[in-house]
């Protein structure tokens, strides 16, 4: 029998996740000991059964699915994209991404797939090709988009470093007034008028356009990574937990595990809310939280 270290040699870490529906969960993951190189082992959970696939072209850091056909798009740090969900995976690329810096996030906006990254990069997938929609922004030093969201082609936000919030109306991008210069990491667009943005040092705002209301707590100084709406309640994640916001106050989520929990990205769909931490996976069904353990991470 091998040592525990040997038995966990292929343990996974998780960079992002996506809930296609309650029975299909897609994970942008890597073998933990190889997380520093351009290689990945993605995971898909189908009816509680785990399936894996290796990808040796990039470190896959984000994932989104298209609901119309169930395709999954895994985004690599260097702009490579693995498209899964068919009998044979497809390799795509953001083209000149590496000229401008790393790709950081891939998103589904009204069932179209978008990607964003460093130096003002924003792409949309059109007819199996990735096209720039970042006119006048592309190549801007320090304009690094960590997340994006929207309600459709004429209402898209991109958020990132130094409190930068830009809005696309279908024709052009405009920088919007935003009352902080702290880095922004997550966005949730509930409607054109109701948008939530989170970031460093407890940053949490609600609004749209140039009108934003601070709804955080000055005593909460966590760096928020992700923001999601579930059953009318707002959830924000940070390094070691999740806070629930009821419209007025924060409440720490108790997972019932009796230990610290690693949290990073959140995604809700089809009646469930998932937390995708680098090491920990958790699912909330409206009644309680369940820990989801990857079989490759069990000695």
N, C-alpha and C positions, 0 to 999 in steps of 0.2 A: 504493500500500500504506500502511495506517495505521501509526501508531507503536505500539510495544508497549503503551503506556498505553491507547491507543484500543482495541486488540484485546482487552484485558482489562477493558474498561469494565463488562462484565456478569459478572465473576468472582464465584463464590459463596464464602460462608463458611458453616460448618456448626455448628449449635447442639446437635444431638442426632441420634441415629440408632437404627434398630431393625432387627434381623435376623428377618424373618418366616420365611425359610428360606434356604438357601445361594444361592438364585437370585433372591430378592426382598429388596432392601434399601431402606428408607425413610429419607429424610433431611429433617429440619427445618432448612431453609437459607434464606439471604437473599442478595441481591446485596450484595456487600461494601460498596460505596460508599453503599448505602442502609440499612445495618444499624442506623442510629440512629433510623429511623422505623418506623411501624407498617405494614410491607409485607414480603412474603416471596416467595420463589420456591422452592417445594419441589422435591425431586428424588427420583426412584425409579429404582433400578437393577434391571432385569429381564434376567437372562441376559446380563449385561455391557453391556446397552444402556441408555442414559440417557434418561429422560423428565422433563419439567418442567411445572410448573403455577404460575401466579402467584396470589397471595392478597393483596388490598389492605386487609384489615380488621384485621390485627394482625401483630406480629413473632412468628413461630412459634418457640418455644424448646424444645419437647419433642415426642416422638412415641412412640406405642405401637400395636401391632396386636393385633387379636382373631383368634386362630388358627382358631376355628370357622368363620368366614366370610371371613377375609382382609381385613376392614376395617381401615383405618389412621386413627388419631386424632391430629391435629396440634394441639397446645395453644399458644395465643397468650398473651403476657405479660399481656394485659388480660382474659383469660378467654374469648376467642373460640376456637372449635374448628372445624377443617375435617375433615370425615369423607370419606375417599376410599376407592377400591376398587370402587365401583360405576360405572355408566355416567355418572352425573351426581353431582358432589360435593355434599355437604350441609353447610350452615352451622348450627352449634349454639353455645350459649353457657352459661357457668357462672352466668348470671343476675346476681346481686348481687356478683360477684367484685370489681369495681372499688371497691365500698364499703369493702372490707377490705384491699385491696392486690393486688399482682400474683400471678398464677398462676405456679408455678415448675416443676412436673413432672407428667407423666402416665405412668401405669404399668399394666401388665397383671398382675393378681393372680388366678391360677387362671382365666384367660380372662374375667375381668371387668375393666372399665376404671375406674381411679380417677385423681383429680387432687388435687394439694395445692398450697398456697401460703402467702402471708403471713397473719399474724394468726390462725393456727389453722385455716385453711381445709382441709377434706377433703371430696371429693365422690365419689359413685359413680354410674355411668351405669346407669339402670334404665328399661327400656322406652322408649328413645330420649329420656329426660330425665335431667338431672343433679340429684341430690338431695344435700343436706348430710348427712354422717354425722359431724359435728363438734360435737355437743352439749356444752355447757359449756366448749368451747375457742374457738369462733368469736368473733373480735373481741378476742382477747388480744394486747395490744401486745408485740412482741418475740418472739412464738411463731411463727417463720417456718420452715415446713417446706420443706427443699430436696430431700428425697427420701422415698420410702416403698416398702415391700415387705411381703411376707407369703406365707403358704401357703394362705390361704382367708379367708372372711368373718369367721371367729372368731379370726384370728391375723394382725393387721396392725400393722406398726410405721411410725411417722412420725418422721423425724429432722431436726434443723435447728440453728438458732443456739444458742449458749451451752451446747452439750452436751445439749440437750433430746432425750430419747427417750421417746416415748409409745406405748402399746400398746393396741390395740382387741381386745376379746374377743368381739365380735359384739353387745355390748350397751352397753358404756361404755368410754371412754378412761381410762387411768391412766398417770401419769408414772412411769417406771421409774428406779431408781437407775442412774446411769451415771458412771463414774469420771473424768470430765473436764468442763470447762466451755468447751472449745474448740468452734468451729463444726463441725458434721457435714454432710458433703456426699453421702455414698453409703451404700447398704445392699444387702446380698445375703442373702436368706433361703434357705438350702439345705434346711432342715427346721425344724420347730418348735423343735428343740433346738440347731440350728447356724445362727447368724446372724452376719454380719460387718458391721461399721460402720467407715467411714473418715472422715477429716476433716483439719482443719488441723494443721500442725506434726508430720506423721508419725503422726497418730492412726490406729490400727488395732486393733480389738478383736474378739474372738470370744466368743460366749455366747448368752444369751437371758434374758428376764425381768429379774431384778435381779442376775444373776450374769454378770460379764464379765471376760475375761482379756485383758490387753494382750499382743499378739503382734507389735508393731512393734519398731523398733530406735531407741533414744534418739539415735543419731547421724544418723538420717535425719530431716530437718526439712522435707521437701517438704509442701506442702498437697495432700493427696490429694483427687481429684475424684470418682472412681468406683471401685467394687470389683466384680469378677466372678469366677465360678468357671468353669474350662474344663479338662476332662479330669482332674479331681481336683486341679488346681493353682489357687492364688489369684493374681489379678492386680489391681494397683492402679495407677491413672493419676495423673500430675501434669502440670504445665504443659509440660514438655519431655521426657516419657518415660513408660515403664511399668516397674514393678518386679514381678517374679514372686516369690511367697512359697511356699516349699516346706513350710511348717509350722513351720520354725525360723528361717530366714534369708531376707533379700531378695537377689535377683540382678537386676541391670539387664538389661533386654531389649535385645538388639542387633538392630536392624532391617536392618542391612546396607546402609544408605543413605549412610553416610559424612557425615552432616550432622545437625544438631539437628532433632528432629521434634516438632511440636505435638500434644499429646494432651489429651483432655478426658473424654469418655464412653466406656464399654465396654459391649458386649453380645455374648453368645455364644448360639448356637443352631444346631442342625442341622450340627454338626461344624465350625463356624467361629467364630472370635473376631474381632470388629471393634473397631477404635479409631477413634472419631469426634472428631478434633481440629477446632479452628476452621478451620485451614488444611489439615491433612493427614488423609488417610483411609488406613488400613492394615487388611489382612486376614491372619489367621493360620489355616492349615488343618491345623495339627498337625505340619507338616513345615518350613514356613518362612513368613516374612512377605512380603507383596506390597504395594507401594504402589498405591493406586487413585487415578487422576487424573481429575478432572471435566473433560470436554471444554471446558466454558466457561472453565476456568482455564488453558488452553493458548494461548499467543500464536499 
